[in-house]
Amino acid sequence: MSNKNFVKNAPEKVIDIEMKKKSDAMAKIDLLRQSIKKLRS
């Protein structure tokens, strides 16, 4: 989503799909960070 031309020219449905992918990835990263924190303690 950092590519302004992509965001400007892409259909809204594509933007929604990509935003969902980003959100899912961020949630997975958060879970992994929590797991690592538990393992270290």
mmCIF file of the N, C-alpha and C atoms, coordinates in Angstrom:
data_MODEL
# 
_entry.id   MODEL 
# 
loop_
_atom_site.group_PDB 
_atom_site.id 
_atom_site.type_symbol 
_atom_site.label_atom_id 
_atom_site.label_alt_id 
_atom_site.label_comp_id 
_atom_site.label_asym_id 
_atom_site.label_entity_id 
_atom_site.label_seq_id 
_atom_site.pdbx_PDB_ins_code 
_atom_site.Cartn_x 
_atom_site.Cartn_y 
_atom_site.Cartn_z 
_atom_site.occupancy 
_atom_site.B_iso_or_equiv 
_atom_site.pdbx_formal_charge 
_atom_site.auth_seq_id 
_atom_site.auth_comp_id 
_atom_site.auth_asym_id 
_atom_site.auth_atom_id 
_atom_site.pdbx_PDB_model_num 
ATOM 1   N N  . MET A 1 1  ? 0.817   -1.185  0.000   1.00 0.00 ? 1  MET A N  1 
ATOM 2   C CA . MET A 1 1  ? 0.000   0.000   0.000   1.00 0.00 ? 1  MET A CA 1 
ATOM 3   C C  . MET A 1 1  ? 0.866   1.257   0.000   1.00 0.00 ? 1  MET A C  1 
ATOM 4   N N  . SER A 1 2  ? 2.152   1.048   0.046   1.00 0.00 ? 2  SER A N  1 
ATOM 5   C CA . SER A 1 2  ? 3.044   2.199   0.017   1.00 0.00 ? 2  SER A CA 1 
ATOM 6   C C  . SER A 1 2  ? 3.238   2.732   -1.400  1.00 0.00 ? 2  SER A C  1 
ATOM 7   N N  . ASN A 1 3  ? 2.815   1.968   -2.401  1.00 0.00 ? 3  ASN A N  1 
ATOM 8   C CA . ASN A 1 3  ? 2.915   2.410   -3.788  1.00 0.00 ? 3  ASN A CA 1 
ATOM 9   C C  . ASN A 1 3  ? 1.675   3.237   -4.123  1.00 0.00 ? 3  ASN A C  1 
ATOM 10  N N  . LYS A 1 4  ? 1.837   4.549   -4.144  1.00 0.00 ? 4  LYS A N  1 
ATOM 11  C CA . LYS A 1 4  ? 0.701   5.458   -4.350  1.00 0.00 ? 4  LYS A CA 1 
ATOM 12  C C  . LYS A 1 4  ? 0.023   5.240   -5.701  1.00 0.00 ? 4  LYS A C  1 
ATOM 13  N N  . ASN A 1 5  ? 0.796   4.943   -6.746  1.00 0.00 ? 5  ASN A N  1 
ATOM 14  C CA . ASN A 1 5  ? 0.199   4.707   -8.064  1.00 0.00 ? 5  ASN A CA 1 
ATOM 15  C C  . ASN A 1 5  ? -0.684  3.470   -8.057  1.00 0.00 ? 5  ASN A C  1 
ATOM 16  N N  . PHE A 1 6  ? -0.240  2.424   -7.374  1.00 0.00 ? 6  PHE A N  1 
ATOM 17  C CA . PHE A 1 6  ? -1.053  1.213   -7.269  1.00 0.00 ? 6  PHE A CA 1 
ATOM 18  C C  . PHE A 1 6  ? -2.377  1.529   -6.598  1.00 0.00 ? 6  PHE A C  1 
ATOM 19  N N  . VAL A 1 7  ? -2.305  2.204   -5.471  1.00 0.00 ? 7  VAL A N  1 
ATOM 20  C CA . VAL A 1 7  ? -3.514  2.531   -4.710  1.00 0.00 ? 7  VAL A CA 1 
ATOM 21  C C  . VAL A 1 7  ? -4.440  3.419   -5.531  1.00 0.00 ? 7  VAL A C  1 
ATOM 22  N N  . LYS A 1 8  ? -3.870  4.359   -6.240  1.00 0.00 ? 8  LYS A N  1 
ATOM 23  C CA . LYS A 1 8  ? -4.670  5.295   -7.034  1.00 0.00 ? 8  LYS A CA 1 
ATOM 24  C C  . LYS A 1 8  ? -5.373  4.606   -8.200  1.00 0.00 ? 8  LYS A C  1 
ATOM 25  N N  . ASN A 1 9  ? -4.712  3.630   -8.825  1.00 0.00 ? 9  ASN A N  1 
ATOM 26  C CA . ASN A 1 9  ? -5.235  3.030   -10.048 1.00 0.00 ? 9  ASN A CA 1 
ATOM 27  C C  . ASN A 1 9  ? -5.956  1.701   -9.857  1.00 0.00 ? 9  ASN A C  1 
ATOM 28  N N  . ALA A 1 10 ? -5.762  1.060   -8.738  1.00 0.00 ? 10 ALA A N  1 
ATOM 29  C CA . ALA A 1 10 ? -6.352  -0.265  -8.529  1.00 0.00 ? 10 ALA A CA 1 
ATOM 30  C C  . ALA A 1 10 ? -7.840  -0.158  -8.195  1.00 0.00 ? 10 ALA A C  1 
ATOM 31  N N  . PRO A 1 11 ? -8.601  -1.168  -8.616  1.00 0.00 ? 11 PRO A N  1 
ATOM 32  C CA . PRO A 1 11 ? -10.022 -1.198  -8.232  1.00 0.00 ? 11 PRO A CA 1 
ATOM 33  C C  . PRO A 1 11 ? -10.161 -1.307  -6.712  1.00 0.00 ? 11 PRO A C  1 
ATOM 34  N N  . GLU A 1 12 ? -11.245 -0.776  -6.194  1.00 0.00 ? 12 GLU A N  1 
ATOM 35  C CA . GLU A 1 12 ? -11.456 -0.765  -4.744  1.00 0.00 ? 12 GLU A CA 1 
ATOM 36  C C  . GLU A 1 12 ? -11.439 -2.179  -4.166  1.00 0.00 ? 12 GLU A C  1 
ATOM 37  N N  . LYS A 1 13 ? -11.989 -3.143  -4.898  1.00 0.00 ? 13 LYS A N  1 
ATOM 38  C CA . LYS A 1 13 ? -12.010 -4.526  -4.413  1.00 0.00 ? 13 LYS A CA 1 
ATOM 39  C C  . LYS A 1 13 ? -10.589 -5.058  -4.208  1.00 0.00 ? 13 LYS A C  1 
ATOM 40  N N  . VAL A 1 14 ? -9.691  -4.732  -5.114  1.00 0.00 ? 14 VAL A N  1 
ATOM 41  C CA . VAL A 1 14 ? -8.297  -5.169  -5.005  1.00 0.00 ? 14 VAL A CA 1 
ATOM 42  C C  . VAL A 1 14 ? -7.648  -4.526  -3.783  1.00 0.00 ? 14 VAL A C  1 
ATOM 43  N N  . ILE A 1 15 ? -7.923  -3.258  -3.571  1.00 0.00 ? 15 ILE A N  1 
ATOM 44  C CA . ILE A 1 15 ? -7.385  -2.551  -2.400  1.00 0.00 ? 15 ILE A CA 1 
ATOM 45  C C  . ILE A 1 15 ? -7.880  -3.220  -1.118  1.00 0.00 ? 15 ILE A C  1 
ATOM 46  N N  . ASP A 1 16 ? -9.179  -3.548  -1.083  1.00 0.00 ? 16 ASP A N  1 
ATOM 47  C CA . ASP A 1 16 ? -9.745  -4.205  0.096   1.00 0.00 ? 16 ASP A CA 1 
ATOM 48  C C  . ASP A 1 16 ? -9.064  -5.542  0.369   1.00 0.00 ? 16 ASP A C  1 
ATOM 49  N N  . ILE A 1 17 ? -8.835  -6.324  -0.689  1.00 0.00 ? 17 ILE A N  1 
ATOM 50  C CA . ILE A 1 17 ? -8.177  -7.621  -0.542  1.00 0.00 ? 17 ILE A CA 1 
ATOM 51  C C  . ILE A 1 17 ? -6.763  -7.444  0.001   1.00 0.00 ? 17 ILE A C  1 
ATOM 52  N N  . GLU A 1 18 ? -6.031  -6.489  -0.549  1.00 0.00 ? 18 GLU A N  1 
ATOM 53  C CA . GLU A 1 18 ? -4.649  -6.257  -0.108  1.00 0.00 ? 18 GLU A CA 1 
ATOM 54  C C  . GLU A 1 18 ? -4.597  -5.747  1.330   1.00 0.00 ? 18 GLU A C  1 
ATOM 55  N N  . MET A 1 19 ? -5.546  -4.915  1.705   1.00 0.00 ? 19 MET A N  1 
ATOM 56  C CA . MET A 1 19 ? -5.597  -4.423  3.086   1.00 0.00 ? 19 MET A CA 1 
ATOM 57  C C  . MET A 1 19 ? -5.896  -5.574  4.050   1.00 0.00 ? 19 MET A C  1 
ATOM 58  N N  . LYS A 1 20 ? -6.763  -6.503  3.637   1.00 0.00 ? 20 LYS A N  1 
ATOM 59  C CA . LYS A 1 20 ? -7.076  -7.676  4.459   1.00 0.00 ? 20 LYS A CA 1 
ATOM 60  C C  . LYS A 1 20 ? -5.834  -8.544  4.615   1.00 0.00 ? 20 LYS A C  1 
ATOM 61  N N  . LYS A 1 21 ? -5.093  -8.735  3.527   1.00 0.00 ? 21 LYS A N  1 
ATOM 62  C CA . LYS A 1 21 ? -3.849  -9.513  3.591   1.00 0.00 ? 21 LYS A CA 1 
ATOM 63  C C  . LYS A 1 21 ? -2.873  -8.881  4.582   1.00 0.00 ? 21 LYS A C  1 
ATOM 64  N N  . LYS A 1 22 ? -2.759  -7.557  4.511   1.00 0.00 ? 22 LYS A N  1 
ATOM 65  C CA . LYS A 1 22 ? -1.849  -6.850  5.416   1.00 0.00 ? 22 LYS A CA 1 
ATOM 66  C C  . LYS A 1 22 ? -2.292  -7.017  6.868   1.00 0.00 ? 22 LYS A C  1 
ATOM 67  N N  . SER A 1 23 ? -3.582  -6.875  7.094   1.00 0.00 ? 23 SER A N  1 
ATOM 68  C CA . SER A 1 23 ? -4.121  -7.016  8.443   1.00 0.00 ? 23 SER A CA 1 
ATOM 69  C C  . SER A 1 23 ? -3.871  -8.424  8.989   1.00 0.00 ? 23 SER A C  1 
ATOM 70  N N  . ASP A 1 24 ? -4.111  -9.438  8.157   1.00 0.00 ? 24 ASP A N  1 
ATOM 71  C CA . ASP A 1 24 ? -3.874  -10.823 8.575   1.00 0.00 ? 24 ASP A CA 1 
ATOM 72  C C  . ASP A 1 24 ? -2.400  -11.056 8.889   1.00 0.00 ? 24 ASP A C  1 
ATOM 73  N N  . ALA A 1 25 ? -1.532  -10.529 8.058   1.00 0.00 ? 25 ALA A N  1 
ATOM 74  C CA . ALA A 1 25 ? -0.092  -10.696 8.273   1.00 0.00 ? 25 ALA A CA 1 
ATOM 75  C C  . ALA A 1 25 ? 0.342   -10.024 9.574   1.00 0.00 ? 25 ALA A C  1 
ATOM 76  N N  . MET A 1 26 ? -0.174  -8.844  9.832   1.00 0.00 ? 26 MET A N  1 
ATOM 77  C CA . MET A 1 26 ? 0.183   -8.139  11.064  1.00 0.00 ? 26 MET A CA 1 
ATOM 78  C C  . MET A 1 26 ? -0.304  -8.908  12.293  1.00 0.00 ? 26 MET A C  1 
ATOM 79  N N  . ALA A 1 27 ? -1.481  -9.524  12.198  1.00 0.00 ? 27 ALA A N  1 
ATOM 80  C CA . ALA A 1 27 ? -1.999  -10.323 13.309  1.00 0.00 ? 27 ALA A CA 1 
ATOM 81  C C  . ALA A 1 27 ? -1.105  -11.537 13.555  1.00 0.00 ? 27 ALA A C  1 
ATOM 82  N N  . LYS A 1 28 ? -0.658  -12.184 12.487  1.00 0.00 ? 28 LYS A N  1 
ATOM 83  C CA . LYS A 1 28 ? 0.242   -13.334 12.631  1.00 0.00 ? 28 LYS A CA 1 
ATOM 84  C C  . LYS A 1 28 ? 1.569   -12.911 13.259  1.00 0.00 ? 28 LYS A C  1 
ATOM 85  N N  . ILE A 1 29 ? 2.078   -11.782 12.838  1.00 0.00 ? 29 ILE A N  1 
ATOM 86  C CA . ILE A 1 29 ? 3.330   -11.267 13.406  1.00 0.00 ? 29 ILE A CA 1 
ATOM 87  C C  . ILE A 1 29 ? 3.161   -11.020 14.900  1.00 0.00 ? 29 ILE A C  1 
ATOM 88  N N  . ASP A 1 30 ? 2.037   -10.451 15.281  1.00 0.00 ? 30 ASP A N  1 
ATOM 89  C CA . ASP A 1 30 ? 1.777   -10.185 16.697  1.00 0.00 ? 30 ASP A CA 1 
ATOM 90  C C  . ASP A 1 30 ? 1.733   -11.487 17.501  1.00 0.00 ? 30 ASP A C  1 
ATOM 91  N N  . LEU A 1 31 ? 1.062   -12.507 16.953  1.00 0.00 ? 31 LEU A N  1 
ATOM 92  C CA . LEU A 1 31 ? 1.008   -13.799 17.638  1.00 0.00 ? 31 LEU A CA 1 
ATOM 93  C C  . LEU A 1 31 ? 2.396   -14.412 17.780  1.00 0.00 ? 31 LEU A C  1 
ATOM 94  N N  . LEU A 1 32 ? 3.197   -14.310 16.740  1.00 0.00 ? 32 LEU A N  1 
ATOM 95  C CA . LEU A 1 32 ? 4.558   -14.835 16.800  1.00 0.00 ? 32 LEU A CA 1 
ATOM 96  C C  . LEU A 1 32 ? 5.391   -14.104 17.844  1.00 0.00 ? 32 LEU A C  1 
ATOM 97  N N  . ARG A 1 33 ? 5.240   -12.793 17.908  1.00 0.00 ? 33 ARG A N  1 
ATOM 98  C CA . ARG A 1 33 ? 5.970   -12.022 18.916  1.00 0.00 ? 33 ARG A CA 1 
ATOM 99  C C  . ARG A 1 33 ? 5.571   -12.441 20.323  1.00 0.00 ? 33 ARG A C  1 
ATOM 100 N N  . GLN A 1 34 ? 4.271   -12.667 20.526  1.00 0.00 ? 34 GLN A N  1 
ATOM 101 C CA . GLN A 1 34 ? 3.799   -13.117 21.837  1.00 0.00 ? 34 GLN A CA 1 
ATOM 102 C C  . GLN A 1 34 ? 4.381   -14.486 22.177  1.00 0.00 ? 34 GLN A C  1 
ATOM 103 N N  . SER A 1 35 ? 4.417   -15.377 21.190  1.00 0.00 ? 35 SER A N  1 
ATOM 104 C CA . SER A 1 35 ? 4.972   -16.720 21.408  1.00 0.00 ? 35 SER A CA 1 
ATOM 105 C C  . SER A 1 35 ? 6.452   -16.648 21.759  1.00 0.00 ? 35 SER A C  1 
ATOM 106 N N  . ILE A 1 36 ? 7.187   -15.811 21.058  1.00 0.00 ? 36 ILE A N  1 
ATOM 107 C CA . ILE A 1 36 ? 8.618   -15.648 21.339  1.00 0.00 ? 36 ILE A CA 1 
ATOM 108 C C  . ILE A 1 36 ? 8.817   -15.108 22.751  1.00 0.00 ? 36 ILE A C  1 
ATOM 109 N N  . LYS A 1 37 ? 7.991   -14.143 23.128  1.00 0.00 ? 37 LYS A N  1 
ATOM 110 C CA . LYS A 1 37 ? 8.100   -13.560 24.464  1.00 0.00 ? 37 LYS A CA 1 
ATOM 111 C C  . LYS A 1 37 ? 7.868   -14.621 25.539  1.00 0.00 ? 37 LYS A C  1 
ATOM 112 N N  . LYS A 1 38 ? 6.876   -15.495 25.323  1.00 0.00 ? 38 LYS A N  1 
ATOM 113 C CA . LYS A 1 38 ? 6.597   -16.563 26.285  1.00 0.00 ? 38 LYS A CA 1 
ATOM 114 C C  . LYS A 1 38 ? 7.762   -17.543 26.359  1.00 0.00 ? 38 LYS A C  1 
ATOM 115 N N  . LEU A 1 39 ? 8.341   -17.859 25.219  1.00 0.00 ? 39 LEU A N  1 
ATOM 116 C CA . LEU A 1 39 ? 9.460   -18.799 25.194  1.00 0.00 ? 39 LEU A CA 1 
ATOM 117 C C  . LEU A 1 39 ? 10.682  -18.245 25.916  1.00 0.00 ? 39 LEU A C  1 
ATOM 118 N N  . ARG A 1 40 ? 10.876  -16.957 25.860  1.00 0.00 ? 40 ARG A N  1 
ATOM 119 C CA . ARG A 1 40 ? 12.038  -16.327 26.490  1.00 0.00 ? 40 ARG A CA 1 
ATOM 120 C C  . ARG A 1 40 ? 11.879  -16.179 27.997  1.00 0.00 ? 40 ARG A C  1 
ATOM 121 N N  . SER A 1 41 ? 10.652  -16.259 28.475  1.00 0.00 ? 41 SER A N  1 
ATOM 122 C CA . SER A 1 41 ? 10.447  -16.057 29.924  1.00 0.00 ? 41 SER A CA 1 
ATOM 123 C C  . SER A 1 41 ? 10.435  -17.368 30.682  1.00 0.00 ? 41 SER A C  1 
# 
